[in-house]
Amino acid sequence: MTLQLKMVKPFAQGGNRLCFVHPLNRERCIKVRRPDFTLADCRRKKGFPKNLRPLAYFDDNRKEYRAIQQLQRSVGPSIFDHVYRCFGFVDTDLGPGLETELIRDADGLISLSLKQFLWEFGYTEPCRQAIEQLTVFWQGEKVPSRDLLTHNIVVQMGRQGAISRLVAIDGLGSPTLVPFRWLPQKIQVKRVATRLQRFESRLSEFVSNCTGGKQPSRVGMLIHRDDSLSKVDAEGVVRDVRR
């Protein structure tokens, strides 16, 4: 069966992909490549020697699926405390789509990215604590990743507006050709620490920009909140969420 997405508005957009609520399962997300930004376009943007790699290398969906499968094997089920699940590929009228877990708040609304949360609500103490929990987990499990970015982490809210956890939804896996788990333990620890240091630096800069009133880009923001401060509800309908 081919899922029909062309006439559906995505709820979010990343640098290379669009995110849709699965038409048949409100708990799942479908990620597809942006129609206006092909694999060839992606390769063309890269400098030498990366632009010599085959097109398949630039397929974010396939890299992400493999990375999460490897993490499940190496870390075990606990990896899903802070990483979302991937279920494989589906056919859509926009091309192959990666079917993933759709992180929702306790009220059924799609969770905000950390980027959007910080812009709208500030760097609150509960947010600081949630980030600390994430970094401790990342260090303890030595989770391989590319640079951790605020738009690739979502903030899942529980009851009474409390933060339940932070969940990484992109940027996972080793960025080098050598599999991360083949590296000596000391190098693994160092690489994870380096990624976390970069994350803390970017986070501080982003919070400073937000405090200064500099509006961030729309990458990683829920599209339906652009003007109405609304959020997509369980059925994909826009709801007001002013707090």
N, C-alpha and C positions, 0 to 999 in steps of 0.2 A: 504494500500500500504506500502511496506517495502522499505525504502530508502537505496540505496546502497552506503556504505561509505568505505568498505574494500579496494577498489582500489583508494581511494582519499587520498591525503596527507592532514593531519590536518594543520591548520594555526597556532595553538598554543597548548601548553600542560601545564596543571596545575599539582599539586601534585598527583591528583587522576583521572583526566579526560582529554580527548582529545576534541579539539574544531574544528568543521568543518563548512565551508560555506554550507548552505542548498543547495542541488543540484537543487532545483526548485524555490528558492527565495533568491536572493543575499542580501536581507535586513535582513535575519535571520541566526542565528547560531544554530548548533546542538551540544549539549554537551553529550558525552557518557563516560562511565567508560573506563579507560585504560584496554585493554584485558589482560595485563600482571600484573594487580594489582586488584584483586577481592575484594569484600566486606569482605570475610573471611581473606584475607591478611591485609586489613585495620584494622579489629578488632584485629588481631593477634599482630599488632604493638602497640596497646594500653596497658597501664599498668592496674593493678587491681585498682578499680573495673570496669572500663569502658569496659574491655574485656569480661565482663559477659553479656553485653547488646545484644539484638537480632541483627541479621544482618541488618534488616531494618533501625536501628538507624544510620548506617554508609552510607546510601544512600544519597550522597550529592545533587543529582538532586531533590529528593523528599523534602528534607529539604529546599533547596533553593526556590523551587516553593511555598511551604507553607509560607515561610517567606515573600516573595514578595507579595503574596495575602494578608497576614495579614497587611503588611505595607500600601498597597493600601486602605484597609478598615480603618485603624487607622489614617493615615496621609492625605489620599486623593490623587487626581491626581498630586499634586505638588511633590510627592515623586519621580516621574519620571524625575524631573529636574536633579537628581543626582544618580538615580538608574535605571538600565535597566529593560525592560519588559520581562516577561515570558509568553508564550502562551500555555503551556501544553506539553504533551508527544506524541512522534511519535515512530513508529517501525523502527528500522534500522537493518542491517545485523551484527551490532556490539552490539545489545541489545537495550533496551529502551533508547531513547534520549530525552533530554529536549530541546524544541525549544524556543529560546530567540531572543530578538532584537540583531542585530549585529551593534555595534557602528562603524560608518564610519566617516572619515573626509569629509570636504566639497568637496574635489576632488574625492571622491568615494573610497579612500583607507581605509583599515581597520585601526582603530586607535591604536596607540601604548599604551602599559601599561605604567603607571607612572614609573615603574622600568626601562623599556627600554628607555623611554624619558629622564630620568635623566642620564642614562649611556651615551646616544648618544649626548645629547644637553646640559647637565649640569642643575644646579638649577637656571634657569633664573628668572628674576623678574616677567614676566607674569606667570610663573609656581608657584611662591610664592603666587601671588595674587589669582590664581585659587585654590590653597590649602586652603588659608584663606576663600574663598567663600564656599568651601566644609565643612570646620569645623564649620563655622557659621551656615550653614544649618543643619548639624548633631546635633549641640547643640540646635538650635531653635526648631527643630521637634522631638528632643529626639529619634533619630533613633537607635534602638537596633541592635547590631552587635557583632560578634566576633572580634578579633584583626584585625584592618585595616592594610592590607599589600599592598606594592607598586605594586605587580603583580596582585592584585585584583581590581585595579582602572585603568581606561583607560583615556587617554588625547585626547579629541575630538578637532580637529583643524578646525577652520573656514577659511574664505577667507584671502588671504594675509598672511598666516602663523600664524594667531592669535589663541590663545587658546579659544575655545568656552565654555568648561566646563569640569569638571572631573566627571566620571560616575563609580559608584561601580558596579562590575559585579560578586561579590562573597563575602562570609563571612558575610552575613546578617542574622538577627534574633537573638533571645536571646540564649546564650550558656548554660543557666541553665534550669532546669526542670520547674521552676515557670514562667509562661508567663510574659513577660516584662511589659505589660500594667496592670497587676494585682498589680504591685509594687507601693508603695507610690511615689508621684512626686519627693520628695527629693532623694530617692534612684535611681530613673530613671536618674535624672540629674547627680548624682554622678557617676553612672556606665558609662554614655556616656562620661563624663569628663575624667574618668580613661582610657577609650579606646582611646580617642583623645590624652591624654598625652603619652600613649604607642606608638601611631602612630608617634607623633612628635619625640620621642626618637629614634625609629627605622629609621625614615626618616633622622635625623641628622647623625646617624651612617652610613647609606647607602651612603649619599652624601659624607661623609668623606672618605669612602672606594673608591668611584668612583674617587674622586679627587686624591687619592693616587695611582690610577691605578689598583686597585683590581677588576678584572672582575667578575661580578655577575654570578650566575647560569643561565641556560637557561629556568628555570621555568617562565612562563608568558611572554616569549619573542616570537615575531613572528618568527616561524620556518624558513620561507622563506628568512629571512634577515641574516641568519647565516654567509654566506660567501660573498654574492653579494651586501650587503647593499640594498636589494630590498624589496619591500612590495607587498603583494597580492592585485591585483586590483579588480575591481568590479566583474570580471568574474572568479576570482581565479587564474589569470595569474600573474607571478612575474614581477614586474616593478622596474626599478632603481629609487631610491629616494635620491641620494646624494644631500646634500644641501650646 
